[in-house]
Amino acid sequence: MPKYTITTNDSESVERSEEPLEFPHTKAATDDAQVALGEMAREKLPDGKRADFGVSVEDETGKEVYRADLNFSAKTEDDLDRESEEADADDVVVNLGTGPRD
């Protein structure tokens, strides 16, 4: 049975499987990597407004055969209000620079 090495990255640490893992085929290895990605996100969230996760799979020769990334970004009501105020201020600056309207 083919062997694969899975590496995970949760923005705080990178972990590589100590021994290659056996899977019947590449799709089974990549499916397992996707599950690991979801589990990392579930374990780390909600713990802040940003998080980046990644997983990769290498075959027996060390060739990377799969890579997936998950980037999480959250905004609170205060963040959204601040963004809206900044956008409004930018609109005022742009409109002031255009001169009188016909």
PyMOL commands that set and color helices and strands:
alter all, ss='L'
color gray80, all
select helices_A, chain A and resi 26-44+77-96
alter helices_A, ss='H'
color red, helices_A
select strands_A, chain A and resi 3-9+14-16+21-22+50-58+64-73
alter strands_A, ss='S'
color yellow, strands_A
deselect
rebuild
show_as cartoon
